[in-house]
């Protein structure tokens, strides 16, 4: 409300102060207007002042009062600023000078006025531009109200009905993809509906880190400031010079960036190197690196299996990365309530439910146990212990798995780490576990629906 009152005061002040400046620049005089002087009863007609005001209001308002309110709701108080200053310094000045120029040239249109002062070429240009602009304005006037009505009233087939003595709407929810024929699709319970919902992850964008490398330094290793990396970009500066043809060919293989001088000459070329698990299949020309995301260790090759970065002095290697994951992302409902950066058409964000699923990385002892079980089952579920080990590998949200085979069936019971908070997400964990295990268990169990994943009743 305060910003509204301030902007309203600025509009009134702009009318009396800046309006006076504009009027002194191009002041009206006592000459007759074209409507009085020509007055042919067709194109030039004398009208009362109140009708002139309504015509002008129609010309400048249009969808403004409607879209202005919508933009204000979406973008916040900043809308008041650009409407206010735009009206004072641009919109009002444009309308006033256009009207005065037309009045002093027998009521000519904007294209004809341009022809008088700028020549016939600009007159024709403005004629074409005016036609295109009119088509666009007409489209906005047609689509704008229609879209607003659909937004407010909904689709024509979204009609209410009387159910259980109250007015209700039927909502059709259709699953697609792999979920259609799974057991989970037969047991779906809707607890709440959130409009404009999306998935989020707990990540932190770290400051860019830079490194340098010596000439022909083999197997160079660099340690980043943080671990638990979820996404990383490694950019390496090239020492050699490239022609435009070579750059075009390089762009087909890698993502590159160039730094140019003032005259447009390419000064530096940066290549985004690609991550690999190992250098076994890399050649001496491949721009590959390895990254231990848990520890934050970056490693380059020996020049035989993968290129060695060029020695371009300091800061020739730039690393941008994000860190995240772990239990710290399991925040309660309502904890996510602000933006780091402004997002168009979004003025509020909130997590309506507790966030779950974040698990800290395993320690060395747990990793050794997991690897020992992996050596035993070798990616195939045969014994009850194999089923339990594979289930534990599928998701970090699983605290314990217990297999109950018998009578040609296999029942696998899962206990989640935060059982009370993650119970409503059991189906997500279940699908994740099933996707991981479906190529490791006998096909006959899946085809005959003899394999079930159940939640623990504790």
NUZA-750404 format. One record per residue (C-alpha): residue in three letters; residue number from 1; x negated, y negated, z negated. Coordinates in Angstrom, 1 decimal. Layout:
<rs>
residuo,num,X,Y,Z
ALA,NUM,X,Y,Z
...
</rs>
This chain:
<rs>
residuo,num,X,Y,Z
UNK,1,0.0,0.0,0.0
UNK,2,-2.9,-2.4,-0.8
UNK,3,-4.5,-1.8,2.6
UNK,4,-1.1,-2.4,4.3
UNK,5,-0.5,-5.7,2.5
UNK,6,-4.1,-6.8,3.4
UNK,7,-3.7,-5.9,7.0
UNK,8,-0.3,-7.6,7.2
UNK,9,-1.9,-10.8,5.7
UNK,10,-4.7,-10.6,8.3
UNK,11,-2.1,-10.3,11.1
UNK,12,-0.3,-13.4,9.9
UNK,13,-3.6,-15.3,9.3
UNK,14,-4.8,-14.2,12.8
UNK,15,-1.7,-15.6,14.4
UNK,16,-2.2,-19.1,12.8
UNK,17,-6.0,-19.2,12.9
UNK,18,-7.3,-17.2,15.8
UNK,19,-4.1,-17.8,17.8
UNK,20,-4.9,-21.6,17.5
UNK,21,-8.4,-21.0,18.9
UNK,22,-7.0,-19.0,21.9
UNK,23,-4.3,-21.7,22.4
UNK,24,-7.0,-24.5,22.5
UNK,25,-8.9,-22.4,25.1
UNK,26,-5.9,-22.1,27.4
UNK,27,-3.1,-24.3,26.2
UNK,28,0.4,-24.5,27.7
UNK,29,1.4,-27.8,29.2
UNK,30,4.6,-29.6,30.3
UNK,31,4.8,-28.1,33.8
UNK,32,7.9,-26.2,34.7
UNK,33,7.7,-22.4,34.6
UNK,34,8.3,-20.4,37.8
UNK,35,11.7,-19.2,36.4
UNK,36,12.8,-22.9,36.3
UNK,37,11.0,-24.2,39.4
UNK,38,11.9,-21.3,41.8
UNK,39,15.0,-19.8,40.1
UNK,40,16.3,-17.7,43.0
UNK,41,18.6,-15.7,40.8
UNK,42,16.8,-12.4,41.6
UNK,43,13.2,-12.4,40.6
UNK,44,13.1,-15.7,38.9
UNK,45,15.9,-16.2,36.3
UNK,46,16.0,-18.5,33.3
UNK,47,16.7,-16.5,30.2
UNK,48,17.4,-17.5,26.6
UNK,49,14.5,-17.4,24.2
UNK,50,15.9,-14.4,22.2
UNK,51,16.1,-12.3,25.3
UNK,52,12.5,-13.2,26.2
UNK,53,11.4,-12.1,22.8
UNK,54,13.2,-8.7,23.1
UNK,55,11.7,-8.1,26.6
UNK,56,8.2,-8.9,25.3
UNK,57,8.8,-6.6,22.2
UNK,58,9.8,-3.8,24.6
UNK,59,6.7,-4.3,26.7
UNK,60,4.2,-4.2,23.9
UNK,61,5.8,-1.8,21.4
UNK,62,6.8,1.3,23.4
UNK,63,5.8,4.3,21.4
UNK,64,3.6,2.3,19.1
UNK,65,5.9,2.3,16.0
UNK,66,6.3,6.1,16.3
UNK,67,2.7,7.1,17.2
UNK,68,1.3,4.5,14.9
UNK,69,3.0,6.0,11.9
UNK,70,1.9,9.5,12.9
UNK,71,-1.7,8.4,13.4
UNK,72,-1.6,6.7,10.1
UNK,73,-0.5,9.9,8.4
UNK,74,-3.2,11.9,10.2
UNK,75,-6.2,9.5,10.0
UNK,76,-5.4,7.6,6.8
UNK,77,-5.7,3.9,6.0
UNK,78,-8.4,3.3,8.6
UNK,79,-5.6,3.1,11.2
UNK,80,-4.5,-0.2,9.7
UNK,81,-8.0,-1.6,10.5
UNK,82,-8.1,-0.8,14.2
UNK,83,-4.4,-1.8,14.7
UNK,84,-5.0,-5.1,12.9
UNK,85,-8.3,-6.2,14.4
UNK,86,-7.3,-4.7,17.8
UNK,87,-4.1,-6.7,17.8
UNK,88,-5.8,-9.9,16.8
UNK,89,-8.9,-9.8,19.0
UNK,90,-7.7,-7.7,21.9
UNK,91,-4.0,-7.0,22.3
UNK,92,-2.6,-10.4,21.5
UNK,93,-5.3,-12.2,23.5
UNK,94,-4.8,-10.0,26.5
UNK,95,-1.1,-10.4,26.6
UNK,96,-1.3,-14.2,26.1
UNK,97,-3.9,-14.8,28.8
UNK,98,-2.2,-12.4,31.3
UNK,99,1.1,-14.3,30.8
UNK,100,-0.5,-17.7,31.2
UNK,101,-2.4,-16.7,34.4
UNK,102,0.8,-15.3,35.8
UNK,103,2.8,-18.4,34.9
UNK,104,0.3,-20.7,36.6
UNK,105,0.4,-18.6,39.8
UNK,106,4.2,-18.4,40.4
UNK,107,4.7,-15.4,38.2
UNK,108,2.3,-13.2,40.2
UNK,109,1.5,-9.7,39.0
UNK,110,-1.9,-8.8,37.6
UNK,111,-3.1,-7.4,40.9
UNK,112,-2.1,-10.5,42.8
UNK,113,-3.8,-12.7,40.2
UNK,114,-7.0,-10.6,40.7
UNK,115,-6.7,-11.2,44.4
UNK,116,-6.5,-15.0,43.9
UNK,117,-9.6,-15.2,41.7
UNK,118,-11.6,-12.1,42.8
UNK,119,-10.7,-11.5,46.4
UNK,120,-8.7,-9.0,48.4
UNK,121,-10.9,-6.0,47.6
UNK,122,-10.3,-6.4,43.9
UNK,123,-6.6,-7.0,44.6
UNK,124,-6.3,-3.6,46.3
UNK,125,-8.3,-1.9,43.6
UNK,126,-6.0,-3.3,40.9
UNK,127,-2.9,-2.2,42.9
UNK,128,-4.1,1.4,42.9
UNK,129,-5.1,1.2,39.3
UNK,130,-1.7,-0.3,38.3
UNK,131,0.1,2.5,40.1
UNK,132,-2.0,5.2,38.3
UNK,133,-1.6,3.4,35.0
UNK,134,2.2,3.2,35.4
UNK,135,2.3,7.0,36.1
UNK,136,0.3,7.6,33.0
UNK,137,2.5,5.3,30.9
UNK,138,5.6,7.0,32.2
UNK,139,4.2,10.4,31.3
UNK,140,3.4,9.3,27.8
UNK,141,7.0,7.9,27.4
UNK,142,8.4,11.2,28.7
UNK,143,6.1,13.7,26.9
UNK,144,5.6,11.7,23.7
UNK,145,9.2,11.6,22.4
UNK,146,9.8,15.2,23.7
UNK,147,6.8,16.5,21.8
UNK,148,7.9,14.6,18.7
UNK,149,11.4,16.1,18.8
UNK,150,10.0,19.6,19.3
UNK,151,7.6,19.0,16.4
UNK,152,10.4,17.8,14.1
UNK,153,13.2,20.1,15.1
UNK,154,11.2,23.2,16.2
UNK,155,11.8,25.4,19.3
UNK,156,15.3,25.9,20.6
UNK,157,15.2,29.6,19.7
UNK,158,14.1,28.8,16.1
UNK,159,17.6,28.5,14.8
UNK,160,18.8,29.1,11.2
UNK,161,21.2,31.8,10.2
UNK,162,23.1,32.7,7.0
UNK,163,21.3,35.5,5.2
UNK,164,22.1,36.6,1.6
UNK,165,24.4,33.6,1.2
UNK,166,21.8,31.1,2.1
UNK,167,20.5,29.4,5.3
UNK,168,17.4,31.3,6.4
UNK,169,15.1,31.6,9.5
UNK,170,13.9,34.8,11.2
UNK,171,10.2,34.8,11.8
UNK,172,8.7,37.4,14.2
UNK,173,5.1,38.4,13.3
UNK,174,3.4,40.6,15.8
UNK,175,0.0,42.1,15.3
UNK,176,-2.3,42.6,18.2
UNK,177,-5.4,44.5,19.0
UNK,178,-6.7,47.4,16.8
UNK,179,-4.2,46.7,14.0
UNK,180,-1.1,47.7,16.0
UNK,181,-1.5,51.5,15.6
UNK,182,-3.3,51.7,12.2
UNK,183,-1.7,52.8,9.0
UNK,184,-2.2,49.2,7.6
UNK,185,0.2,47.9,10.2
UNK,186,2.9,50.1,8.8
UNK,187,2.5,48.7,5.3
UNK,188,2.4,44.9,5.5
UNK,189,3.7,42.7,2.8
UNK,190,4.1,38.9,3.2
UNK,191,3.5,37.1,0.0
UNK,192,3.3,33.5,1.3
UNK,193,3.1,31.6,4.6
UNK,194,0.5,28.9,5.0
UNK,195,0.7,26.6,8.0
UNK,196,-2.5,25.7,9.9
UNK,197,-4.6,28.3,8.0
UNK,198,-8.0,29.4,9.0
UNK,199,-10.8,31.5,7.6
UNK,200,-13.8,29.8,6.0
UNK,201,-17.2,30.9,4.7
UNK,202,-19.4,29.6,1.9
UNK,203,-22.4,28.2,3.6
UNK,204,-24.9,25.3,3.0
UNK,205,-26.7,23.5,5.9
UNK,206,-30.3,23.1,4.8
UNK,207,-32.7,20.3,5.8
UNK,208,-34.7,20.9,9.0
UNK,209,-38.1,22.4,8.3
UNK,210,-41.1,22.0,10.6
UNK,211,-44.3,24.0,11.0
UNK,212,-47.4,24.0,13.1
UNK,213,-49.4,26.9,14.5
UNK,214,-53.0,27.4,15.6
UNK,215,-54.2,28.1,19.1
UNK,216,-53.5,31.8,19.9
UNK,217,-52.7,32.6,16.3
UNK,218,-51.4,36.1,16.2
UNK,219,-48.6,37.4,14.0
UNK,220,-48.0,34.0,12.4
UNK,221,-45.8,34.1,9.3
UNK,222,-43.9,31.1,7.8
UNK,223,-41.8,31.1,4.6
UNK,224,-38.7,28.9,4.6
UNK,225,-37.6,27.0,1.5
UNK,226,-34.5,29.2,0.9
UNK,227,-33.3,32.7,1.6
UNK,228,-29.9,34.3,2.1
UNK,229,-29.8,32.8,5.6
UNK,230,-26.6,33.2,7.5
UNK,231,-27.5,31.4,10.8
UNK,232,-30.8,30.0,12.1
UNK,233,-32.1,28.2,15.1
UNK,234,-35.8,28.1,15.9
UNK,235,-37.1,25.5,18.4
UNK,236,-40.6,25.6,19.7
UNK,237,-42.4,22.8,21.6
UNK,238,-44.1,23.7,24.9
UNK,239,-47.6,22.5,25.6
UNK,240,-47.4,23.0,29.4
UNK,241,-45.7,20.7,31.9
UNK,242,-42.7,21.8,33.9
UNK,243,-41.4,20.6,37.3
UNK,244,-37.6,20.1,37.7
UNK,245,-37.4,23.4,39.6
UNK,246,-39.2,25.2,36.8
UNK,247,-37.0,23.6,34.2
UNK,248,-33.9,24.7,36.1
UNK,249,-35.2,28.3,36.1
UNK,250,-36.1,28.0,32.4
UNK,251,-32.6,26.9,31.6
UNK,252,-31.2,30.1,33.1
UNK,253,-33.2,32.2,30.6
UNK,254,-33.2,30.0,27.4
UNK,255,-31.5,27.0,25.9
UNK,256,-33.9,24.1,26.2
UNK,257,-34.1,20.4,25.3
UNK,258,-36.2,17.7,26.8
UNK,259,-37.6,14.5,25.4
UNK,260,-38.1,11.8,28.0
UNK,261,-40.0,8.5,28.2
UNK,262,-38.4,5.2,29.1
UNK,263,-38.9,5.7,32.8
UNK,264,-37.2,9.1,32.7
UNK,265,-40.3,11.3,32.8
UNK,266,-40.1,14.5,30.8
UNK,267,-42.5,14.1,27.9
UNK,268,-41.8,17.2,25.7
UNK,269,-39.9,20.5,26.4
UNK,270,-38.4,22.4,23.5
UNK,271,-37.2,26.0,23.8
UNK,272,-34.8,27.7,21.5
UNK,273,-36.4,31.1,20.8
UNK,274,-34.3,34.2,20.3
UNK,275,-34.2,36.4,17.2
UNK,276,-35.1,40.1,17.4
UNK,277,-35.2,42.9,14.9
UNK,278,-38.6,43.9,16.1
UNK,279,-41.0,43.2,19.0
UNK,280,-41.0,46.8,20.4
UNK,281,-39.3,45.9,23.6
UNK,282,-40.6,42.3,23.9
UNK,283,-43.1,41.4,26.7
UNK,284,-45.9,38.9,26.6
UNK,285,-43.6,36.2,28.1
UNK,286,-40.5,36.7,25.9
UNK,287,-39.8,33.9,23.4
UNK,288,-38.8,36.1,20.5
UNK,289,-39.2,35.9,16.7
UNK,290,-38.3,38.0,13.7
UNK,291,-36.5,36.6,10.6
UNK,292,-36.1,38.2,7.2
UNK,293,-32.8,36.5,6.3
UNK,294,-32.9,37.7,2.7
UNK,295,-36.3,36.3,1.9
UNK,296,-36.4,33.5,4.5
UNK,297,-39.6,34.7,6.2
UNK,298,-40.2,33.8,9.9
UNK,299,-42.6,35.8,12.0
UNK,300,-44.0,35.4,15.5
UNK,301,-45.7,38.1,17.6
UNK,302,-49.2,38.9,18.7
UNK,303,-49.0,37.7,22.3
UNK,304,-48.6,41.3,23.7
UNK,305,-45.2,42.1,22.5
UNK,306,-43.7,38.7,22.6
UNK,307,-45.2,35.2,23.2
UNK,308,-47.3,33.2,20.7
UNK,309,-46.0,29.6,20.3
UNK,310,-48.2,26.9,21.9
UNK,311,-50.4,24.8,19.7
UNK,312,-48.9,21.3,20.1
UNK,313,-50.1,19.8,16.8
UNK,314,-48.0,19.2,13.8
UNK,315,-44.3,19.8,13.7
UNK,316,-44.3,21.9,16.9
UNK,317,-41.9,24.4,15.3
UNK,318,-38.5,23.3,14.1
UNK,319,-36.2,25.5,12.1
UNK,320,-32.5,24.6,11.4
UNK,321,-30.6,27.1,9.3
UNK,322,-27.7,27.7,6.9
UNK,323,-27.7,29.6,3.7
UNK,324,-24.7,31.2,2.0
UNK,325,-23.0,34.2,0.7
UNK,326,-23.2,35.7,-2.8
UNK,327,-20.9,35.5,-5.8
UNK,328,-21.1,31.7,-6.0
UNK,329,-18.7,31.5,-3.0
UNK,330,-15.9,33.3,-5.0
UNK,331,-14.3,30.0,-6.2
UNK,332,-10.8,29.8,-7.6
UNK,333,-7.8,28.4,-5.7
UNK,334,-7.9,24.6,-5.1
UNK,335,-11.7,24.4,-5.5
UNK,336,-12.2,23.6,-1.8
UNK,337,-10.6,20.2,-1.5
UNK,338,-12.8,17.8,0.5
UNK,339,-14.6,17.5,3.9
UNK,340,-18.3,17.0,4.4
UNK,341,-17.5,15.6,7.8
UNK,342,-14.3,14.0,9.2
UNK,343,-12.2,16.3,11.3
UNK,344,-9.8,14.9,13.9
UNK,345,-6.1,15.2,13.0
UNK,346,-6.8,16.8,9.6
UNK,347,-6.5,14.7,6.5
UNK,348,-6.5,17.3,3.8
UNK,349,-8.1,20.7,3.1
UNK,350,-7.4,23.2,0.3
UNK,351,-7.9,26.9,-0.4
UNK,352,-4.4,28.1,-1.5
UNK,353,-5.8,31.4,-3.0
UNK,354,-8.9,32.6,-4.8
UNK,355,-11.8,33.2,-2.5
UNK,356,-13.3,36.6,-2.8
UNK,357,-15.7,39.0,-1.1
UNK,358,-18.9,37.3,-1.8
UNK,359,-21.6,39.7,-3.2
UNK,360,-25.2,39.0,-4.1
UNK,361,-27.8,40.8,-2.2
UNK,362,-28.8,44.2,-3.5
UNK,363,-31.9,44.7,-5.5
UNK,364,-34.8,47.1,-4.6
UNK,365,-33.5,49.9,-6.8
UNK,366,-30.1,49.8,-5.2
UNK,367,-31.6,49.7,-1.7
UNK,368,-33.8,52.8,-2.5
UNK,369,-30.7,54.7,-3.7
UNK,370,-28.7,53.7,-0.6
UNK,371,-31.5,54.7,1.7
UNK,372,-31.8,58.0,0.0
UNK,373,-28.1,58.7,0.5
UNK,374,-28.5,57.6,4.2
UNK,375,-31.2,60.2,4.7
UNK,376,-28.9,62.9,3.4
UNK,377,-25.7,62.1,5.4
UNK,378,-27.6,60.9,8.6
UNK,379,-24.6,58.9,9.8
UNK,380,-22.2,61.9,9.5
UNK,381,-19.5,62.6,6.9
UNK,382,-19.6,66.2,5.9
UNK,383,-19.5,66.5,2.1
UNK,384,-17.5,64.5,-0.3
UNK,385,-20.8,62.7,-1.3
UNK,386,-21.2,61.7,2.4
UNK,387,-17.8,60.0,2.5
UNK,388,-18.5,58.1,-0.7
UNK,389,-22.0,57.0,0.5
UNK,390,-20.6,55.8,3.8
UNK,391,-17.8,53.9,2.1
UNK,392,-20.3,52.1,-0.2
UNK,393,-22.3,51.1,2.9
UNK,394,-19.3,49.6,4.7
UNK,395,-18.6,46.7,2.4
UNK,396,-20.2,44.9,-0.5
UNK,397,-16.8,44.4,-2.1
UNK,398,-16.6,48.1,-3.0
UNK,399,-17.8,48.9,-6.5
UNK,400,-17.2,52.6,-6.4
UNK,401,-15.8,55.2,-4.0
UNK,402,-14.5,58.6,-4.9
UNK,403,-13.6,61.3,-2.3
UNK,404,-10.9,64.0,-2.9
UNK,405,-10.9,66.6,-0.2
UNK,406,-8.5,69.5,0.0
UNK,407,-5.8,71.3,2.1
UNK,408,-7.1,69.9,5.3
UNK,409,-7.0,66.3,4.1
UNK,410,-9.5,63.8,2.9
UNK,411,-8.4,61.1,0.5
UNK,412,-11.0,58.3,-0.2
UNK,413,-10.2,56.1,-3.2
UNK,414,-11.9,52.7,-3.4
UNK,415,-12.4,50.5,-6.5
UNK,416,-13.2,46.8,-5.7
UNK,417,-15.8,44.9,-7.7
UNK,418,-13.4,42.2,-8.8
UNK,419,-10.3,44.4,-8.9
UNK,420,-7.8,41.9,-10.2
UNK,421,-8.8,39.0,-7.9
UNK,422,-9.4,41.1,-4.8
UNK,423,-6.4,43.4,-5.0
UNK,424,-4.4,41.4,-2.5
UNK,425,-7.4,41.7,-0.1
UNK,426,-7.6,45.4,-0.3
UNK,427,-6.2,45.9,3.2
UNK,428,-9.0,43.8,4.6
UNK,429,-11.6,45.9,2.8
UNK,430,-9.8,49.0,3.9
UNK,431,-9.9,48.1,7.6
UNK,432,-13.6,47.1,7.3
UNK,433,-14.4,50.5,5.7
UNK,434,-12.3,52.4,8.3
UNK,435,-14.0,50.6,11.2
UNK,436,-17.4,51.5,9.8
UNK,437,-16.5,55.1,9.2
UNK,438,-14.4,56.0,12.2
UNK,439,-17.3,57.2,14.4
UNK,440,-18.9,59.1,11.5
UNK,441,-16.0,61.3,10.3
UNK,442,-14.5,64.2,12.3
UNK,443,-12.2,63.1,15.1
UNK,444,-9.6,65.7,14.1
UNK,445,-9.0,64.0,10.8
UNK,446,-8.3,60.6,12.5
UNK,447,-6.2,62.0,15.3
UNK,448,-4.0,64.0,12.9
UNK,449,-3.9,61.3,10.3
UNK,450,-5.5,63.5,7.7
UNK,451,-7.9,60.9,6.5
UNK,452,-6.6,58.2,4.1
UNK,453,-8.2,55.3,2.3
UNK,454,-6.4,54.5,-1.0
UNK,455,-6.7,51.8,-3.6
UNK,456,-7.6,52.7,-7.2
UNK,457,-4.7,52.6,-9.7
UNK,458,-6.5,51.1,-12.7
</rs>
